[in-house]
Structure formats: C-alpha cells, structure tokens
Amino acid sequence: MYAIINPASGQTVREFDAATSDEIEFALGTLHNGYRANRHATPEERSAALLKAAELFRERSEELAAVITQEMGKRHADATGEIEIVARIFEYYGTKGPEMLAERPVEDSTQNDVIQYRPTGVILGVMPWNYPLYQLARIAAPNLVLGNAVLIKPASSTPASGLAFADVLDAAGLGSDVYRTLLVDSGDIEGIIRDPRVAGVSLTGSEAAGATVAKVAGEELKKVVLELGGSDPFIVLDEENIDDIAALAVEARMENMGQACNSPKRFIVMEEAYAPFVASVKRALEGDYRPGDPQDPATTLGPLSSESARETIADQVDRAVAQGATLETGGHRLDREGFYYAPTLLTGVTPEMDVYHEELFGPVVVVHSANSDEECIRIANDSVFGLGGAVFGGDPERAEAVGEGLEVGMVSINVPGGTDAELPFGGVKRSGNGRELGRLGIVEFANQRLFRA
C-alpha cells in the first residue's frame, strides 16, 4: 500500500508495510494517555516546543525538500518553499497561539462569564500527497498548542515525508505521546474514527473520501473538518495590465504542476480582454516551461505525482476535445521517462462537457469568455465547488462587488489566492466544511467552554 515511486523516473524506490492492528492500538493508547497527561498544561507552556520545531524545519530544509521531491516530484525550489511555510506555521502558533487561546469575556454578559478554549483529545488527520509536509503542519501546529494529541495517516505515496515530519517534532520535544505518523491501511480508518479515544477527524482529499469519513464521524457524533476539491474561478474584468495578469494567472495555475486544491482552474475573462489574455497565456505555457529533473534548478516543468495522476488529466483533456473544446496548446503526454504532461490550454468549454464540471488536477488552463459582471459571477458560481476565487480589475470597487457575489470560502481582489499561517483556509459547497489555520482553525477541535464564576 505505501510506496515511494519517483515521479521523475517511474521507478519504485521503497515499499513500506502498513501498520498492524497491535500497532494501531498502541498508538491510540499512547496518544490518549499523552493527551490526558498533558491537557492541563497551558498553551504558553506548549509553545516553546513549536518554536523549536520551526527552527529545526529550517535547519533541515534541504534534506526534507529532497524527500518531498523524490516522493511526489515537486521541484526542489518549490519543496524548500514548502518547508519554509511549515516553519512559519509552527513559528506563528508558537508565538500567537497562546494569545488566540486566551479566555475571552462573553459580550453583554451581566456575570463574570468567559469562553475558554480547552483540548478535546486525539485528532486523526487523513492527509494528501500534494503538499506532504505543509498539510501536516496545518493540523499539527494549532492542535498541539491547544493541547490535543494528533495521529496522522499520510498519503500512501508520501510515507517518508510523514515519517520525517514526525522525526522533526520528536526532536523538538513533541514526542510520540502527543504526535504520531502511522502508515494506516485505508480499511482501518473507520475503526480509528469510531474508537472512543478519538475526538475528531480532519481530512484533506477527494469528495468521495470526505463523504466516507464524514458519514462515519457523523454516526459517532464526532467533529469533522473537510478540505476537499476546488475549481477556483479567476475573473479578469478588463484589459488593464493584461499581460502581467496573464503571467500571474499562469504562474498561479502551474504552481505544484497544477496539483493544488486552491489553484485557479477556471479563468473567466471579460470579452474585450479575452483574445489578448488567451494569446498571452498560450505564449507563457509554450515558452516558459521546460521539463527536466525536479532536482535541477533549471527545470520549470516537473512531473505529475503519479502515473494515475497523469492518466486522469490526459483522459479529461481528451474527453473535452472529443466533446468540442478547442485545444490551443499542449494536450499530450511528454515522450520522456517519468510522469510528465505538457502544459495545456483549453477554450470553448461549455456546460455540456464533462470537464466544465470537473476538477482539473494538473497543468491545464481553461479560459471562458463573459460579456458582463453578472455573467462572470454566474459562470464562477456554476460549480459544485466553492473553495476560493480571485477577481482582477482596474476599478477596485467594481472588482470587490464581483468578489462579493462569489459563493466560495476565500476571495482575493487583485491578488492571487493563497494561504499563510494566519489566514483561515476552507470552502463551502462540495469543497468541504470547517476551517484550518487562523483564529477560526485553531478552535475547530477545541472545547469552546462557557465558564461562569
């Protein structure tokens, strides 16, 4: 089940055994006991270990980045960037976490009423492969400073990243009694969720996986946070700085080879700006991306994470073209070792086509034309997903008005969507529920307790 397959070569590097039932029981027992032993410590007392973890992530950046690159094909520069974001998250919650978790007076109360934030137990994290350390940091840092214990099930293709992350935390003083990575078979996840020692579950992954986990958690009346798919709109309202905006659009779309839930995937461009935008995007896709070894700094186009990832995106593009979409460039596997796919531009995609409704998890740009602000909003909201969205326009008030109409969890005006330690991350509709990070994320798995004295 668990294996490292180098996406740049297609070669299997190492295989791992899944955890046995005894190992699962031992992990749950250890974490539950650790939670009970440490739950009365204060966030201030816990914060030092988070700050130490931030320091160690930076010290070990090169070795950790190499693990990420080998497992899922991320370019080395992008992998080191991921480690820096991880360090910032631990640094932020080590510094700001205690203040965010401080008790707060109840507004308008005539008594001495406060809201307290207390830990609840062991939190299971079912994690994806596309950001194999950053995703772990999003659940680990907020919950560890709160006082919860964390059990991580990493993606089956990125086990070494998950194990390396745990090693760093252990060295920082966040040992196996409060944080563990366990290579759990997918068939064992239900039993873990149902275990009374588990207080909640956070999943980042597919809609199907989210629905399965949410059903089990619901039956057990346990809190669940889901960060699922996305098909984020990127709206362009006019021709102002169109080449710069197109370059920014391509850069945002191609980050991590398009394998990001909150990557802009549907570009909705006002009719007068449509032709220059498409031409500029096509030039960038054809001229700026050179395939190569993701360890090589000169490489600008890395592989997709797996053979199945490449085959999925290839099938989606082939179906779109067969159903009438226009292939402006790309649309084929690259003739080289590894899981490479050409940067692709599709236009003329209509609601009758499958791809109009699907998430494209790869280096594919889809551009739609619109002739009014209202049509931009309509197209943007004509999706089962609702993660994020961005609006660009020379008139900020107009851009903000369009942004107000988007049915998403995160809106960006004249900047691409993104994430950082202090920003709550999450969506609506079939993009999931709940939030990670920020003041909203740190209390998702807290007992938000009323205390009257």
C-alpha positions as CSV (number, residue, x, y, z in Angstrom):
1,M,0.0,0.0,0.0
2,Y,2.7,2.5,1.0
3,A,5.5,3.0,-1.5
4,I,7.8,5.7,-2.8
5,I,7.6,5.8,-6.6
6,N,9.9,8.5,-8.1
7,P,7.6,10.5,-10.5
8,A,10.6,11.7,-12.5
9,S,11.7,8.2,-13.4
10,G,8.6,6.0,-12.6
11,Q,10.9,3.7,-10.5
12,T,9.8,2.2,-7.2
13,V,12.3,3.4,-4.6
14,R,11.0,1.7,-1.4
15,E,7.9,0.0,-0.1
16,F,6.5,0.1,3.4
17,D,4.3,-2.3,5.4
18,A,1.0,-0.9,6.7
19,A,0.5,-0.7,10.5
20,T,-0.8,-3.8,12.2
21,S,-3.8,-3.8,14.5
22,D,-1.5,-4.0,17.5
23,E,0.5,-1.0,16.3
24,I,-2.7,1.0,15.8
25,E,-3.9,0.1,19.3
26,F,-0.5,1.0,20.8
27,A,-0.5,4.4,19.0
28,L,-4.1,5.2,20.1
29,G,-3.3,4.2,23.7
30,T,-0.1,6.2,23.8
31,L,-1.7,9.3,22.3
32,H,-4.7,9.1,24.6
33,N,-2.5,8.8,27.7
34,G,-0.3,11.6,26.4
35,Y,-3.3,13.9,25.9
36,R,-4.6,13.1,29.4
37,A,-1.2,13.7,31.0
38,N,-0.6,17.0,29.2
39,R,-4.1,18.5,28.8
40,H,-3.7,20.8,31.9
41,A,-0.5,22.4,30.6
42,T,-1.1,25.9,29.3
43,P,-0.6,27.0,25.7
44,E,2.3,29.1,26.9
45,E,4.0,26.0,28.3
46,R,3.5,24.2,25.0
47,S,4.6,27.0,22.7
48,A,8.4,26.6,23.3
49,A,8.4,23.2,21.5
50,L,6.6,24.7,18.5
51,L,9.2,27.4,18.2
52,K,11.9,24.7,18.4
53,A,10.2,22.8,15.7
54,A,10.2,25.9,13.4
55,E,13.9,26.2,14.0
56,L,14.6,22.5,13.1
57,F,12.5,22.7,10.0
58,R,14.6,25.5,8.7
59,E,17.8,23.7,9.7
60,R,16.8,20.5,7.9
61,S,15.2,22.2,4.9
62,E,17.4,20.7,2.3
63,E,17.0,17.1,3.4
64,L,13.3,17.4,3.9
65,A,12.9,19.0,0.5
66,A,14.8,16.1,-1.1
67,V,12.3,13.7,0.5
68,I,9.3,15.6,-1.0
69,T,10.9,15.8,-4.4
70,Q,11.6,12.1,-4.6
71,E,8.2,11.1,-3.4
72,M,5.9,13.4,-5.4
73,G,8.0,15.2,-8.0
74,K,7.8,18.7,-6.6
75,R,10.6,21.0,-7.9
76,H,13.4,21.4,-5.4
77,A,12.9,25.1,-5.1
78,D,9.2,24.7,-4.5
79,A,9.9,21.9,-1.9
80,T,12.2,24.2,0.1
81,G,9.5,26.9,-0.2
82,E,7.0,24.4,1.3
83,I,9.4,23.7,4.2
84,E,9.6,27.5,4.9
85,I,5.8,27.7,5.1
86,V,5.8,24.8,7.5
87,A,8.4,26.7,9.7
88,R,6.3,29.8,9.6
89,I,3.2,28.0,10.7
90,F,5.0,26.5,13.7
91,E,6.6,29.8,14.5
92,Y,3.2,31.6,14.2
93,Y,1.3,29.3,16.6
94,G,4.3,29.1,19.0
95,T,4.2,32.9,19.2
96,K,0.5,33.8,18.7
97,G,-1.2,30.6,19.7
98,P,-1.4,31.4,23.5
99,E,-3.0,34.7,22.8
100,M,-5.5,33.3,20.4
101,L,-6.5,30.6,23.0
102,A,-6.7,33.1,26.0
103,E,-10.1,33.1,27.6
104,R,-12.5,35.8,26.4
105,P,-15.3,37.6,28.2
106,V,-18.8,37.0,27.0
107,E,-20.1,40.2,25.4
108,D,-23.0,41.8,27.1
109,S,-22.9,39.3,30.0
110,T,-24.0,40.7,33.3
111,Q,-22.0,38.0,35.1
112,N,-18.3,37.2,35.1
113,D,-18.7,34.9,32.1
114,V,-15.8,33.8,29.9
115,I,-15.3,31.5,27.0
116,Q,-12.4,29.1,27.5
117,Y,-10.6,27.0,24.8
118,R,-9.7,23.5,26.0
119,P,-8.4,20.4,24.2
120,T,-10.7,17.5,23.5
121,G,-8.5,14.5,22.8
122,V,-6.8,12.7,19.9
123,I,-7.4,14.2,16.5
124,L,-7.0,12.0,13.4
125,G,-5.6,13.6,10.3
126,V,-6.1,11.9,7.0
127,M,-3.7,13.7,4.7
128,P,-3.0,14.1,1.0
129,W,0.2,13.8,-1.1
130,N,0.3,17.2,-2.9
131,Y,1.8,19.2,0.0
132,P,3.1,16.3,2.2
133,L,4.6,18.5,4.9
134,Y,2.6,21.7,4.7
135,Q,-0.7,19.9,5.1
136,L,0.5,18.2,8.2
137,A,1.6,21.5,9.7
138,R,-1.9,22.9,9.2
139,I,-3.4,20.3,11.5
140,A,-0.5,19.7,13.8
141,A,0.6,23.2,15.0
142,P,-2.8,24.6,16.0
143,N,-3.8,21.4,17.7
144,L,-0.5,20.8,19.5
145,V,-0.5,24.3,21.1
146,L,-4.2,23.8,22.0
147,G,-3.3,20.5,23.8
148,N,-4.8,17.9,21.5
149,A,-2.8,14.8,20.5
150,V,-2.5,14.2,16.8
151,L,-2.4,11.0,14.8
152,I,-1.5,11.4,11.1
153,K,-2.3,8.9,8.4
154,P,-0.2,10.2,5.4
155,A,-1.0,9.6,1.8
156,S,0.1,6.1,0.6
157,S,2.6,7.7,-1.9
158,T,4.3,10.1,0.6
159,P,5.1,7.9,3.7
160,A,8.6,9.2,4.1
161,S,7.5,12.8,4.3
162,G,5.1,11.9,7.0
163,L,7.7,10.0,9.0
164,A,10.3,12.7,8.5
165,F,7.8,15.3,9.8
166,A,7.3,13.2,13.0
167,D,11.0,13.0,13.5
168,V,11.4,16.7,13.5
169,L,8.6,17.2,16.0
170,D,10.1,14.5,18.2
171,A,13.5,16.3,18.2
172,A,11.7,19.5,19.1
173,G,10.1,17.8,22.2
174,L,6.8,16.9,20.7
175,G,7.2,13.2,21.1
176,S,5.1,10.2,20.2
177,D,2.8,10.7,23.2
178,V,1.3,13.8,21.5
179,Y,2.1,13.3,17.8
180,R,2.5,10.2,15.7
181,T,2.6,9.3,12.0
182,L,1.1,5.9,11.4
183,L,1.0,4.1,8.0
184,V,-2.6,3.0,8.3
185,D,-4.3,0.9,5.7
186,S,-7.4,2.7,4.4
187,G,-9.5,-0.1,5.6
188,D,-8.5,0.6,9.2
189,I,-9.5,4.3,9.1
190,E,-13.2,3.6,10.0
191,G,-12.2,1.7,13.1
192,I,-9.9,4.5,14.3
193,I,-12.6,7.1,13.8
194,R,-15.1,5.0,15.8
195,D,-12.6,4.5,18.7
196,P,-13.8,6.4,21.7
197,R,-10.3,7.8,22.3
198,V,-10.5,9.8,19.1
199,A,-12.3,13.1,19.4
200,G,-12.4,14.3,15.8
201,V,-11.0,13.9,12.3
202,S,-9.6,16.2,9.7
203,L,-9.4,15.1,6.1
204,T,-7.9,16.7,3.1
205,G,-8.6,14.8,-0.1
206,S,-11.3,13.8,-2.6
207,E,-15.0,14.3,-2.3
208,A,-15.5,10.5,-2.1
209,A,-13.1,10.2,0.8
210,G,-14.6,13.1,2.5
211,A,-18.1,11.8,2.3
212,T,-17.0,8.4,3.7
213,V,-15.1,9.9,6.6
214,A,-17.9,12.4,7.4
215,K,-20.5,9.6,7.4
216,V,-18.6,7.5,9.9
217,A,-17.8,10.6,12.1
218,G,-21.4,11.6,12.0
219,E,-22.6,8.3,13.2
220,E,-20.2,8.6,16.1
221,L,-21.2,12.3,16.7
222,K,-17.6,13.4,16.3
223,K,-16.4,16.7,14.9
224,V,-15.0,16.6,11.3
225,V,-13.2,19.2,9.2
226,L,-13.1,18.5,5.4
227,E,-10.9,20.3,2.9
228,L,-11.9,18.7,-0.4
229,G,-11.7,19.6,-4.1
230,G,-11.7,23.0,-5.7
231,S,-12.3,24.6,-9.1
232,D,-11.4,28.2,-8.2
233,P,-12.5,30.9,-10.6
234,F,-10.0,33.7,-11.6
235,I,-12.0,36.6,-13.1
236,V,-10.5,39.3,-15.3
237,L,-12.7,42.3,-15.7
238,D,-10.8,44.5,-18.2
239,E,-7.6,44.8,-20.3
240,E,-5.6,46.9,-17.8
241,N,-2.2,45.2,-17.3
242,I,-3.5,42.2,-19.2
243,D,-0.1,40.7,-19.9
244,D,1.0,41.0,-16.3
245,I,-2.3,39.5,-15.1
246,A,-2.0,36.6,-17.6
247,A,1.6,35.9,-16.4
248,L,0.3,35.9,-12.8
249,A,-2.6,33.6,-13.8
250,V,-0.3,31.1,-15.4
251,E,2.2,31.2,-12.5
252,A,-0.6,30.6,-10.0
253,R,-2.1,27.8,-12.1
254,M,1.2,26.0,-12.7
255,E,2.3,26.1,-9.1
256,N,2.9,22.5,-8.0
257,M,2.2,21.5,-11.6
258,G,-1.4,22.5,-11.1
259,Q,-1.9,19.9,-8.3
260,A,-3.4,22.2,-5.7
261,C,-6.9,22.3,-4.4
262,N,-7.0,26.1,-4.3
263,S,-5.2,26.6,-7.6
264,P,-7.2,28.8,-10.0
265,K,-8.7,26.4,-12.5
266,R,-11.3,28.4,-14.4
267,F,-10.3,31.7,-15.9
268,I,-13.3,33.9,-16.7
269,V,-12.3,36.9,-18.8
270,M,-14.4,39.8,-20.0
271,E,-14.9,39.7,-23.8
272,E,-12.8,42.7,-24.7
273,A,-9.8,41.2,-22.7
274,Y,-10.4,37.6,-23.8
275,A,-8.2,37.4,-27.0
276,P,-5.1,39.1,-25.5
277,F,-5.4,37.1,-22.4
278,V,-5.6,33.8,-24.3
279,A,-2.7,34.8,-26.5
280,S,-0.5,35.8,-23.5
281,V,-1.3,32.6,-21.6
282,K,-0.5,30.5,-24.7
283,R,2.9,32.2,-25.1
284,A,3.7,31.6,-21.5
285,L,2.7,27.9,-21.5
286,E,4.7,27.2,-24.7
287,G,7.8,29.2,-23.8
288,D,8.3,29.3,-20.0
289,Y,8.0,25.6,-19.1
290,R,10.9,23.2,-19.7
291,P,10.7,19.7,-18.5
292,G,13.5,18.1,-16.5
293,D,14.7,16.6,-13.3
294,P,12.9,18.3,-10.5
295,Q,16.1,18.5,-8.5
296,D,17.7,20.6,-11.3
297,P,17.2,24.4,-10.6
298,A,16.8,24.9,-14.4
299,T,13.7,22.7,-14.6
300,T,10.5,24.7,-14.8
301,L,8.2,21.7,-15.6
302,G,8.2,18.9,-13.2
303,P,6.3,15.6,-13.4
304,L,2.9,14.9,-12.1
305,S,2.8,13.0,-8.8
306,S,2.0,9.6,-10.3
307,E,1.1,7.6,-13.4
308,S,-2.6,7.6,-12.3
309,A,-2.5,11.4,-11.9
310,R,-1.1,11.8,-15.4
311,E,-3.6,9.4,-16.9
312,T,-6.5,11.1,-15.2
313,I,-5.6,14.6,-16.5
314,A,-4.9,13.2,-20.0
315,D,-8.3,11.5,-20.1
316,Q,-10.1,14.7,-19.0
317,V,-8.4,16.7,-21.7
318,D,-9.1,14.0,-24.4
319,R,-12.7,13.9,-23.5
320,A,-13.0,17.7,-23.5
321,V,-11.6,17.9,-27.0
322,A,-13.8,15.0,-28.2
323,Q,-16.8,16.8,-26.8
324,G,-15.9,20.0,-28.7
325,A,-13.5,22.1,-26.7
326,T,-10.7,23.8,-28.5
327,L,-7.1,22.7,-27.7
328,E,-5.0,25.8,-28.0
329,T,-1.7,24.1,-27.0
330,G,-0.5,21.0,-25.2
331,G,-2.8,18.1,-24.6
332,H,-0.4,15.3,-24.6
333,R,2.0,13.2,-22.5
334,L,5.6,14.1,-22.9
335,D,7.9,11.5,-24.5
336,R,10.3,11.0,-21.7
337,E,10.8,8.9,-18.6
338,G,8.5,9.8,-15.7
339,F,5.0,11.2,-15.4
340,Y,5.2,14.4,-17.4
341,Y,2.3,16.1,-19.2
342,A,2.5,19.1,-21.5
343,P,1.1,22.5,-20.2
344,T,-2.3,22.7,-21.8
345,L,-4.7,25.4,-22.7
346,L,-8.4,24.8,-23.4
347,T,-11.0,27.2,-24.7
348,G,-14.6,26.8,-25.8
349,V,-15.6,24.6,-22.8
350,T,-19.3,24.6,-22.3
351,P,-21.7,23.2,-19.6
352,E,-22.5,20.3,-21.8
353,M,-18.9,19.0,-21.5
354,D,-17.7,16.8,-18.6
355,V,-14.7,19.0,-17.9
356,Y,-16.8,22.0,-17.3
357,H,-18.0,20.4,-14.0
358,E,-14.8,18.5,-13.0
359,E,-11.7,19.5,-11.0
360,L,-8.6,19.5,-13.2
361,F,-5.7,18.5,-11.0
362,G,-2.7,19.1,-13.4
363,P,-1.1,21.7,-15.7
364,V,-4.3,22.6,-17.6
365,V,-5.7,26.1,-18.1
366,V,-9.3,26.6,-19.1
367,V,-10.4,30.1,-20.2
368,H,-14.1,31.2,-20.5
369,S,-15.4,34.4,-22.1
370,A,-18.0,36.6,-20.4
371,N,-19.8,39.8,-21.5
372,S,-20.9,41.3,-18.2
373,D,-20.0,41.3,-14.5
374,E,-23.2,39.3,-13.8
375,E,-22.1,36.6,-16.3
376,C,-18.7,36.4,-14.7
377,I,-20.4,35.7,-11.3
378,R,-22.8,33.2,-12.9
379,I,-20.1,31.2,-14.5
380,A,-17.9,31.3,-11.4
381,N,-20.8,30.0,-9.2
382,D,-21.9,27.4,-11.7
383,S,-19.8,24.8,-9.9
384,V,-20.3,22.2,-7.2
385,F,-17.1,23.5,-5.6
386,G,-16.7,26.6,-3.5
387,L,-13.1,26.8,-2.2
388,G,-11.6,30.1,-3.3
389,G,-11.8,32.8,-6.1
390,A,-9.9,35.8,-7.3
391,V,-11.0,38.9,-9.2
392,F,-8.8,41.3,-11.1
393,G,-9.9,44.7,-12.4
394,G,-8.6,48.3,-12.7
395,D,-11.6,49.6,-10.7
396,P,-11.2,48.1,-7.2
397,E,-14.8,48.9,-6.2
398,R,-16.1,47.0,-9.2
399,A,-13.7,44.1,-8.5
400,E,-14.9,44.0,-4.9
401,A,-18.5,44.0,-5.9
402,V,-17.9,41.0,-8.2
403,G,-16.0,39.3,-5.4
404,E,-18.9,39.8,-3.0
405,G,-21.0,37.7,-5.4
406,L,-18.8,34.6,-5.3
407,E,-20.0,31.5,-3.4
408,V,-16.6,30.5,-2.0
409,G,-14.8,30.4,1.3
410,M,-11.9,32.7,0.3
411,V,-12.0,35.7,-2.0
412,S,-8.9,37.7,-3.2
413,I,-9.1,41.0,-5.0
414,N,-6.3,41.9,-7.4
415,V,-4.0,39.3,-5.8
416,P,-4.0,35.6,-6.5
417,G,-5.5,33.3,-3.8
418,G,-3.0,31.9,-1.3
419,T,-2.5,30.8,2.2
420,D,-0.4,31.7,5.2
421,A,-0.2,30.8,8.9
422,E,-2.7,33.5,10.0
423,L,-5.2,33.0,7.2
424,P,-8.2,30.7,7.7
425,F,-8.4,28.2,4.9
426,G,-11.5,26.3,3.8
427,G,-14.5,26.4,1.5
428,V,-18.3,25.8,1.1
429,K,-20.4,23.5,-1.1
430,R,-18.6,20.3,-2.1
431,S,-15.2,21.9,-1.2
432,G,-15.8,20.9,2.4
433,N,-16.5,22.4,5.7
434,G,-14.7,23.8,8.7
435,R,-11.5,25.9,8.6
436,E,-7.8,25.3,9.1
437,L,-5.4,27.9,10.4
438,G,-6.0,31.3,11.8
439,R,-8.3,32.2,14.7
440,L,-11.0,30.0,13.1
441,G,-8.9,27.0,12.6
442,I,-7.2,26.9,16.0
443,V,-10.5,26.3,17.8
444,E,-12.1,23.8,15.4
445,F,-11.2,20.9,17.7
446,A,-11.4,22.9,20.9
447,N,-14.0,22.6,23.7
448,Q,-15.2,26.2,23.5
449,R,-16.4,26.2,27.1
450,L,-18.5,28.7,28.9
451,F,-17.1,29.3,32.4
452,R,-19.1,31.2,35.0
453,A,-17.5,32.3,38.2
